[in-house]
Amino acid sequence: MRNQLLERPVAVQHNIRDLRLAAGLSQQSAAERFDLSLRVWQTKESAKNPGQLSQGEYELLLLLAGQHPYFALVSQQKK
């Protein structure tokens, strides 16, 4: 049985900077997290042409910011 939540992608919006700040990331740390150069990240966050994240990148940023509508990150307990 397929997970119904995975069939409903979250629409990518133009709030990349707000999500990055909510996740507590600097532009440099966000670029490193997504394996991008700082300049590429700044372009993705640009007010002139925002919203250039892929679906996966956007949903990960939502998770890191604690704003994903379907899922939440949960810390693992060390054994």
Chimera marker file (.cmm) of the C-alpha trace (Angstrom):
<marker_set name="trace">
<marker id="1" x="0.000" y="0.000" z="0.000" r="1" g="1" b="0" radius="0.5"/>
<marker id="2" x="1.420" y="3.369" z="-1.022" r="1" g="1" b="0" radius="0.5"/>
<marker id="3" x="1.759" y="6.180" z="1.462" r="1" g="1" b="0" radius="0.5"/>
<marker id="4" x="-0.939" y="8.705" z="0.519" r="1" g="1" b="0" radius="0.5"/>
<marker id="5" x="1.077" y="11.624" z="1.882" r="1" g="1" b="0" radius="0.5"/>
<marker id="6" x="3.901" y="11.005" z="-0.561" r="1" g="1" b="0" radius="0.5"/>
<marker id="7" x="1.472" y="11.374" z="-3.438" r="1" g="1" b="0" radius="0.5"/>
<marker id="8" x="0.671" y="14.981" z="-2.508" r="1" g="1" b="0" radius="0.5"/>
<marker id="9" x="3.705" y="17.169" z="-3.166" r="1" g="1" b="0" radius="0.5"/>
<marker id="10" x="3.915" y="20.522" z="-1.435" r="1" g="1" b="0" radius="0.5"/>
<marker id="11" x="3.711" y="23.442" z="-3.843" r="1" g="1" b="0" radius="0.5"/>
<marker id="12" x="7.019" y="25.286" z="-4.009" r="1" g="1" b="0" radius="0.5"/>
<marker id="13" x="6.499" y="28.875" z="-2.934" r="1" g="1" b="0" radius="0.5"/>
<marker id="14" x="8.635" y="31.989" z="-2.820" r="1" g="1" b="0" radius="0.5"/>
<marker id="15" x="9.496" y="31.954" z="0.887" r="1" g="1" b="0" radius="0.5"/>
<marker id="16" x="12.970" y="30.461" z="0.679" r="1" g="1" b="0" radius="0.5"/>
<marker id="17" x="14.674" y="33.172" z="2.750" r="1" g="1" b="0" radius="0.5"/>
<marker id="18" x="11.990" y="33.017" z="5.455" r="1" g="1" b="0" radius="0.5"/>
<marker id="19" x="12.292" y="29.222" z="5.668" r="1" g="1" b="0" radius="0.5"/>
<marker id="20" x="16.092" y="29.410" z="5.842" r="1" g="1" b="0" radius="0.5"/>
<marker id="21" x="15.872" y="31.870" z="8.716" r="1" g="1" b="0" radius="0.5"/>
<marker id="22" x="13.240" y="29.736" z="10.494" r="1" g="1" b="0" radius="0.5"/>
<marker id="23" x="15.591" y="26.758" z="10.174" r="1" g="1" b="0" radius="0.5"/>
<marker id="24" x="18.330" y="28.809" z="11.833" r="1" g="1" b="0" radius="0.5"/>
<marker id="25" x="20.645" y="28.606" z="8.837" r="1" g="1" b="0" radius="0.5"/>
<marker id="26" x="22.930" y="31.261" z="7.442" r="1" g="1" b="0" radius="0.5"/>
<marker id="27" x="23.159" y="31.521" z="3.665" r="1" g="1" b="0" radius="0.5"/>
<marker id="28" x="26.555" y="29.801" z="3.847" r="1" g="1" b="0" radius="0.5"/>
<marker id="29" x="25.304" y="26.902" z="5.979" r="1" g="1" b="0" radius="0.5"/>
<marker id="30" x="22.223" y="26.482" z="3.767" r="1" g="1" b="0" radius="0.5"/>
<marker id="31" x="24.458" y="26.365" z="0.697" r="1" g="1" b="0" radius="0.5"/>
<marker id="32" x="26.625" y="23.716" z="2.346" r="1" g="1" b="0" radius="0.5"/>
<marker id="33" x="23.582" y="21.684" z="3.484" r="1" g="1" b="0" radius="0.5"/>
<marker id="34" x="22.281" y="21.585" z="-0.106" r="1" g="1" b="0" radius="0.5"/>
<marker id="35" x="25.767" y="21.065" z="-1.603" r="1" g="1" b="0" radius="0.5"/>
<marker id="36" x="25.700" y="24.377" z="-3.479" r="1" g="1" b="0" radius="0.5"/>
<marker id="37" x="28.040" y="27.316" z="-3.703" r="1" g="1" b="0" radius="0.5"/>
<marker id="38" x="27.121" y="30.389" z="-1.699" r="1" g="1" b="0" radius="0.5"/>
<marker id="39" x="26.513" y="32.327" z="-4.927" r="1" g="1" b="0" radius="0.5"/>
<marker id="40" x="24.105" y="29.684" z="-6.254" r="1" g="1" b="0" radius="0.5"/>
<marker id="41" x="22.195" y="29.722" z="-2.962" r="1" g="1" b="0" radius="0.5"/>
<marker id="42" x="21.995" y="33.513" z="-3.049" r="1" g="1" b="0" radius="0.5"/>
<marker id="43" x="20.568" y="33.284" z="-6.564" r="1" g="1" b="0" radius="0.5"/>
<marker id="44" x="17.920" y="30.813" z="-5.405" r="1" g="1" b="0" radius="0.5"/>
<marker id="45" x="16.981" y="33.222" z="-2.620" r="1" g="1" b="0" radius="0.5"/>
<marker id="46" x="17.056" y="36.319" z="-4.832" r="1" g="1" b="0" radius="0.5"/>
<marker id="47" x="14.060" y="38.663" z="-4.692" r="1" g="1" b="0" radius="0.5"/>
<marker id="48" x="14.225" y="39.088" z="-8.480" r="1" g="1" b="0" radius="0.5"/>
<marker id="49" x="13.854" y="35.397" z="-9.304" r="1" g="1" b="0" radius="0.5"/>
<marker id="50" x="12.900" y="33.388" z="-6.171" r="1" g="1" b="0" radius="0.5"/>
<marker id="51" x="11.611" y="29.849" z="-5.874" r="1" g="1" b="0" radius="0.5"/>
<marker id="52" x="14.225" y="27.959" z="-7.865" r="1" g="1" b="0" radius="0.5"/>
<marker id="53" x="14.484" y="25.069" z="-5.422" r="1" g="1" b="0" radius="0.5"/>
<marker id="54" x="13.618" y="21.593" z="-6.596" r="1" g="1" b="0" radius="0.5"/>
<marker id="55" x="10.672" y="19.841" z="-4.959" r="1" g="1" b="0" radius="0.5"/>
<marker id="56" x="13.016" y="17.776" z="-2.765" r="1" g="1" b="0" radius="0.5"/>
<marker id="57" x="15.113" y="20.761" z="-1.727" r="1" g="1" b="0" radius="0.5"/>
<marker id="58" x="12.006" y="22.758" z="-0.845" r="1" g="1" b="0" radius="0.5"/>
<marker id="59" x="10.492" y="19.960" z="1.231" r="1" g="1" b="0" radius="0.5"/>
<marker id="60" x="13.780" y="19.436" z="3.090" r="1" g="1" b="0" radius="0.5"/>
<marker id="61" x="13.908" y="23.162" z="3.862" r="1" g="1" b="0" radius="0.5"/>
<marker id="62" x="10.309" y="22.962" z="5.137" r="1" g="1" b="0" radius="0.5"/>
<marker id="63" x="11.316" y="20.050" z="7.394" r="1" g="1" b="0" radius="0.5"/>
<marker id="64" x="14.377" y="21.887" z="8.715" r="1" g="1" b="0" radius="0.5"/>
<marker id="65" x="12.215" y="24.942" z="9.438" r="1" g="1" b="0" radius="0.5"/>
<marker id="66" x="9.554" y="22.827" z="11.169" r="1" g="1" b="0" radius="0.5"/>
<marker id="67" x="6.917" y="23.994" z="8.689" r="1" g="1" b="0" radius="0.5"/>
<marker id="68" x="6.230" y="20.913" z="6.544" r="1" g="1" b="0" radius="0.5"/>
<marker id="69" x="2.452" y="20.380" z="6.371" r="1" g="1" b="0" radius="0.5"/>
<marker id="70" x="2.646" y="16.558" z="6.564" r="1" g="1" b="0" radius="0.5"/>
<marker id="71" x="5.883" y="15.557" z="8.290" r="1" g="1" b="0" radius="0.5"/>
<marker id="72" x="8.135" y="16.600" z="11.165" r="1" g="1" b="0" radius="0.5"/>
<marker id="73" x="11.730" y="15.816" z="12.027" r="1" g="1" b="0" radius="0.5"/>
<marker id="74" x="12.179" y="13.927" z="15.261" r="1" g="1" b="0" radius="0.5"/>
<marker id="75" x="15.495" y="13.600" z="17.065" r="1" g="1" b="0" radius="0.5"/>
<marker id="76" x="16.752" y="10.062" z="17.434" r="1" g="1" b="0" radius="0.5"/>
<marker id="77" x="17.537" y="8.865" z="20.911" r="1" g="1" b="0" radius="0.5"/>
<marker id="78" x="21.125" y="7.623" z="21.226" r="1" g="1" b="0" radius="0.5"/>
<marker id="79" x="21.313" y="4.049" z="22.460" r="1" g="1" b="0" radius="0.5"/>
<link id1="1" id2="2" r="1" g="1" b="0" radius="0.2"/>
<link id1="2" id2="3" r="1" g="1" b="0" radius="0.2"/>
<link id1="3" id2="4" r="1" g="1" b="0" radius="0.2"/>
<link id1="4" id2="5" r="1" g="1" b="0" radius="0.2"/>
<link id1="5" id2="6" r="1" g="1" b="0" radius="0.2"/>
<link id1="6" id2="7" r="1" g="1" b="0" radius="0.2"/>
<link id1="7" id2="8" r="1" g="1" b="0" radius="0.2"/>
<link id1="8" id2="9" r="1" g="1" b="0" radius="0.2"/>
<link id1="9" id2="10" r="1" g="1" b="0" radius="0.2"/>
<link id1="10" id2="11" r="1" g="1" b="0" radius="0.2"/>
<link id1="11" id2="12" r="1" g="1" b="0" radius="0.2"/>
<link id1="12" id2="13" r="1" g="1" b="0" radius="0.2"/>
<link id1="13" id2="14" r="1" g="1" b="0" radius="0.2"/>
<link id1="14" id2="15" r="1" g="1" b="0" radius="0.2"/>
<link id1="15" id2="16" r="1" g="1" b="0" radius="0.2"/>
<link id1="16" id2="17" r="1" g="1" b="0" radius="0.2"/>
<link id1="17" id2="18" r="1" g="1" b="0" radius="0.2"/>
<link id1="18" id2="19" r="1" g="1" b="0" radius="0.2"/>
<link id1="19" id2="20" r="1" g="1" b="0" radius="0.2"/>
<link id1="20" id2="21" r="1" g="1" b="0" radius="0.2"/>
<link id1="21" id2="22" r="1" g="1" b="0" radius="0.2"/>
<link id1="22" id2="23" r="1" g="1" b="0" radius="0.2"/>
<link id1="23" id2="24" r="1" g="1" b="0" radius="0.2"/>
<link id1="24" id2="25" r="1" g="1" b="0" radius="0.2"/>
<link id1="25" id2="26" r="1" g="1" b="0" radius="0.2"/>
<link id1="26" id2="27" r="1" g="1" b="0" radius="0.2"/>
<link id1="27" id2="28" r="1" g="1" b="0" radius="0.2"/>
<link id1="28" id2="29" r="1" g="1" b="0" radius="0.2"/>
<link id1="29" id2="30" r="1" g="1" b="0" radius="0.2"/>
<link id1="30" id2="31" r="1" g="1" b="0" radius="0.2"/>
<link id1="31" id2="32" r="1" g="1" b="0" radius="0.2"/>
<link id1="32" id2="33" r="1" g="1" b="0" radius="0.2"/>
<link id1="33" id2="34" r="1" g="1" b="0" radius="0.2"/>
<link id1="34" id2="35" r="1" g="1" b="0" radius="0.2"/>
<link id1="35" id2="36" r="1" g="1" b="0" radius="0.2"/>
<link id1="36" id2="37" r="1" g="1" b="0" radius="0.2"/>
<link id1="37" id2="38" r="1" g="1" b="0" radius="0.2"/>
<link id1="38" id2="39" r="1" g="1" b="0" radius="0.2"/>
<link id1="39" id2="40" r="1" g="1" b="0" radius="0.2"/>
<link id1="40" id2="41" r="1" g="1" b="0" radius="0.2"/>
<link id1="41" id2="42" r="1" g="1" b="0" radius="0.2"/>
<link id1="42" id2="43" r="1" g="1" b="0" radius="0.2"/>
<link id1="43" id2="44" r="1" g="1" b="0" radius="0.2"/>
<link id1="44" id2="45" r="1" g="1" b="0" radius="0.2"/>
<link id1="45" id2="46" r="1" g="1" b="0" radius="0.2"/>
<link id1="46" id2="47" r="1" g="1" b="0" radius="0.2"/>
<link id1="47" id2="48" r="1" g="1" b="0" radius="0.2"/>
<link id1="48" id2="49" r="1" g="1" b="0" radius="0.2"/>
<link id1="49" id2="50" r="1" g="1" b="0" radius="0.2"/>
<link id1="50" id2="51" r="1" g="1" b="0" radius="0.2"/>
<link id1="51" id2="52" r="1" g="1" b="0" radius="0.2"/>
<link id1="52" id2="53" r="1" g="1" b="0" radius="0.2"/>
<link id1="53" id2="54" r="1" g="1" b="0" radius="0.2"/>
<link id1="54" id2="55" r="1" g="1" b="0" radius="0.2"/>
<link id1="55" id2="56" r="1" g="1" b="0" radius="0.2"/>
<link id1="56" id2="57" r="1" g="1" b="0" radius="0.2"/>
<link id1="57" id2="58" r="1" g="1" b="0" radius="0.2"/>
<link id1="58" id2="59" r="1" g="1" b="0" radius="0.2"/>
<link id1="59" id2="60" r="1" g="1" b="0" radius="0.2"/>
<link id1="60" id2="61" r="1" g="1" b="0" radius="0.2"/>
<link id1="61" id2="62" r="1" g="1" b="0" radius="0.2"/>
<link id1="62" id2="63" r="1" g="1" b="0" radius="0.2"/>
<link id1="63" id2="64" r="1" g="1" b="0" radius="0.2"/>
<link id1="64" id2="65" r="1" g="1" b="0" radius="0.2"/>
<link id1="65" id2="66" r="1" g="1" b="0" radius="0.2"/>
<link id1="66" id2="67" r="1" g="1" b="0" radius="0.2"/>
<link id1="67" id2="68" r="1" g="1" b="0" radius="0.2"/>
<link id1="68" id2="69" r="1" g="1" b="0" radius="0.2"/>
<link id1="69" id2="70" r="1" g="1" b="0" radius="0.2"/>
<link id1="70" id2="71" r="1" g="1" b="0" radius="0.2"/>
<link id1="71" id2="72" r="1" g="1" b="0" radius="0.2"/>
<link id1="72" id2="73" r="1" g="1" b="0" radius="0.2"/>
<link id1="73" id2="74" r="1" g="1" b="0" radius="0.2"/>
<link id1="74" id2="75" r="1" g="1" b="0" radius="0.2"/>
<link id1="75" id2="76" r="1" g="1" b="0" radius="0.2"/>
<link id1="76" id2="77" r="1" g="1" b="0" radius="0.2"/>
<link id1="77" id2="78" r="1" g="1" b="0" radius="0.2"/>
<link id1="78" id2="79" r="1" g="1" b="0" radius="0.2"/>
</marker_set>
